[in-house]
Amino acid sequence: MKKYTMMFSLLMLVLILTACSSGENIEFQYGEVKNNPIDHIHGVGYINGEDSVVIATHAGLYSYDESGWKEANSQKHDYMGFQAVNDGFFASGHPGQSSDLENPLGLIKSTDKGASFEKLAFYGEIDFHYLAAGYNSNAIYVFNEMPTENLEGGLHYSTDEGKTWTSSALNGFNSTYISNFAAHPTREELLVIGSKDGIFMTEDFGQNFKKFNSASMVSYVTLTESGGYYTNFDDSNVYLKSFTFDSSEEKEIPLPEEIMKDPIVYIATNPNNSAEITIVTNTLNIYLTKDLVNWEKLASNGELRK
């Protein structure tokens, strides 16, 4: 009897050690922030149609709402591409150290805030740094910087969540620098590109582009239903502006004085309130406004506010 008791105890010990050795075996949740400060951010957005904003980093996901910052306790992947949508988010990058996912991730999607993922396309083949998707349409755009046997280089789009892909010609886009791609929330065919020579727009899935404006050094652009926001900079200042599709007029949004020399690299808009936006600067300062006038500082140089 003692022999069987000992064997059972050893078996339980092995099971416990196995469970403790893998961070992916614990129940996924957003809780106390432990990894601080953050040294890289590769995406910001309001996932799953909610009011909390999520940042995607080299070490997993962080979420902010009225109760403060929270950190995902597992699935700590190195997110290189990240796009929030109404039913979750699309992503790309590299798996975390304790993950059994293949490297690179290709195009994946989560509908449960990052607890699990559906492998959509190019799994184990491609790491997409340029990734955009319509918040409600789920039309996906990727720019492939590393041609493979299954996907040539350049801009491609999918309207069936990665099952089929079509190449875009990029006719009319003539800048030598791309900051980001931004897809319209509902119009699958509408995409804009931020560049050092202004914003370029396409209304035919990226086949043909035209200049939307000539702002110099656009470092990020994002779209809403009726227009959007973009940021650019020059030798003197950093600017944040709103625009609409039916007018050439743009409105400058006042920024905190301390970031007037710190270019903005990400803008995220709350889908439930277009006047609420979150911005991330080049030095990883994070700010949030709910009225386009008053700003709340959420992080300083990657140090999340307690």
N, C-alpha and C positions, 0 to 999 in steps of 0.2 A: 504493500500500500504506500509506503514511504517513497518507493521508486517512482510510482505514477504521480504522486504529489509533487516530487521534485521536478519531474519532466513538465508537468503542467505549469509550475512556477517559472521555469526557464522559458517556456513558450510565451507566457504572458509578458515576461521581461523583454523578450525580443520584439514582441508586438508594440510594447510601449516605447522602446527605444527607436523603432522604425517610425512610429507616428511622430515622435519628437524631433527626428532628424530632418523632416521635410516640412517646410513652411506652408506647403500647399495642402496639407492634411487638416489644418485647423479651419474652423468655420469663418468664412470671409465676412468681414465687416469693416466699417470705418470707425476708428476709435482714437485713443490718445496718440498724439504726435510724438514719435520717438526719434526719427531720423531728421535731424535739424542741424545746420541749415541745408537748403537745397542748392545744388550747384549747376543744374541744367534743367530747363523747361522746354518741352517740345510740343506743347499744345495746351489750349485753354478752352473750356466750353461748358455749357449748361446741358448736361446729359439727361436723358429720359424725361424731357419736358418739365424738369423741376427748377426751383429757384436757387438751388445751391450751385456754385461754380466749382468745376473740377480742373485741376492742373495735372498734366501728364509729364512725368519726369524720368530721369535715368533710373530711378529706384522706385517706380510704382506711382500710384495715384494719391492725390490729396484733395479734400473737399472742404469748401468754406460756406457756412451759412450764418444765421444770426447767433448761433451758439458758439461760433468760432471755428478753428481749423480742426480737421480730423484726417487721419492717415489710414489708408487701406492696409490691413494687417497681413495680407498675403497677395499673391499674383503680382509680385514686385518686378514687373518687366521693364525693360529699357525701351520706353516708347519714343520712337523717332518720328512717326507720323500719327496724328490724332485728330479726329473730327467728331464733335458731338452731333447727335441727331435726336429726333423726338423719341425714338424708341431705344436709345442706347448710345453707342459710339462705334465708329470704325477706327482701326488702328493698324500700325505696322511697327517693326522694330526688332528687338532681340529678347529672347526669354530670360527671366530671372534665374539666378543660380540654382534655386531649388525646384525649378520647373522641369517637367518632362516634355515641354513643347519643343519643336524643332527650331533651329536657327538658320536663317532669319524667319520671322513670323509670317511673311507674305502679307496678305490682306485678311484681317480677322475682324469679327464683330462681337460685341457684348451687349446683351439686352438686360443684364442684371447688375449693372453698375461696375462691372469688372470682375465679378465672381467666377464667370466662365466665358468661354469664347467659342464661336463658330468659325471654322476655317473656311474662308470663302474662295480664295484664289492665291496661287503662287506660293503656297505654303512650303517653307524650307528652301525657297528660291530667291526671293527679292525682298529688299528692305526699302520701302517707299518713304522718302523724306518729304516729298510734295504730295499731299493727299487732301482732297476736298470732297464734300458731299452735301447735297441739298438737305436741309434740316427736316423737311417734311416729305420731300420727294424720294430721298435715298438714292438719287442719281450720284454715282461715284466718278470722280476724276482722279487719275494718278499720272504723275510724270516719272517715267522710268529712266533713271540716270545710268543704269547698268543693263544693257541689252542682254537678253537670255534667249534660249531656244524657243521659249513659249511666249515671249513678249519683247518686241523690238523696242528700241529707245524712243523717247518722246512722250507726247501727251496721248492718253487713252481714256475712254469713258465706258461705263456700264450702267444700264438702266434696269438690270435684273440682279443686282447685288452680287456681281462678279461671275455670273454664269457665262456670259458672253461679253466680248470687248470689241470696241471699234477704235481705230486710230484716228486722231485729229490732225489736220494738216497744219494748223497754226499760221495760215496765210494772213499777212498783215501785221503780225507781231514781229517787231524789228528791234527790240531792246536786247542788250547783252547781259542784263541782270534781272533775275526774277526774285521777288521777295516771297510771294505766296500766291496760291490760287484760291478763289472764293466762289462757291456755288450759290445760286439763288435758292432760297428756302423751298419754293414750290415749282418754279419753272425749270424743268430738267435741262433745257437747251441753253440756259443763260449762265455764263461763267465770266469772271473777271480775273485779270492778272495784275498784280502790283509790280512795278518795275522802277528803275532809276529814271525812266523817261516818262512816267505817268501811269495811268490806269488804262488797260486795254480791255475791251468787252467783246464777247461773242454771243450771238443769239442763235447759233446753229451747231452747238456741241463742239466748239473749238475749231471748226473748219476755217472760218474767216473771222478775223478780228478787226476792230476799228478803235481809234483813240477815243476814250471817254473824257479824259482831261490830260493836261500836260504838266502836272505837278512833278517837281524834281525829287528824286530819292524817296519814293514811296516805300516805306518799310513794312507796311501791313495794310490790308484792306479786308473788310468783311461786309456781307450783304444782309439787308432786311427785306421785307416784302416790297417796300416802296423805294428803297435806295440803299443806303449803307453808311459806313464810316471808313475813313482811311487816315493814316498818319504818315507824315513825311518830315524831313528835317533839312536844314541848310547850315551854313557856318555860324549862324546866330542863334537859332531856336529850333525847338521841336514843336510840331503842330498836330492837332487832332481836329478833323473836320467831318461834318455830316453832309450828305448829298442825297438828292432824289433823282430818279430816272427821267422825270418829266421837266426838269429845269437845269439850267447851267449854273445856277446860283449854289454856292456852298456856304455853310455856316461854320465858323470857327468855334470850337468848344474850349473854354478856359481850362488850363492845366495847372496843377500845383507848381509853384515857382521852383521847387527843388529838382524837378525833372526837365526843366526847359533845355538842358544840355544832355539829357539822357534819352536817346532814341527809343521809341516804343516799338516792341517787336511782336506783340500779340494783342489783339482786341477780341473780346467775346461779348456778345449781346444776349441778354436774357430774353428768350422767346416769349415770355409772358409780359414783358415790359421793355419796349425798345429804347426807353430812356435810361435803362440800367445797363451799364457796361463795365467790364473789368479789363484793365490793361496791365501788361507786363513790360517793363523796360529792359534795356540792354544789360543793366547791372542788377537785374532781378528784384527791382522794386515793384510791388503789386499794389494797385489802387482800384477802388470800386466807387462808382457814383450811381445814384438812383434818380438823379434829376438833371444830369449834365452840367451841374454847377458846383456842387459840394462833393469833395472827394474824401474817402476813408482809406487810410493806408493799412494794407493787410500784411505787407512784408517789406523788410528793409534788407537789401543785398542778399536775398535768399533766406533771411531769418524770418520765419513765420511769426506773426504777432501772437502772443500768448493770450 
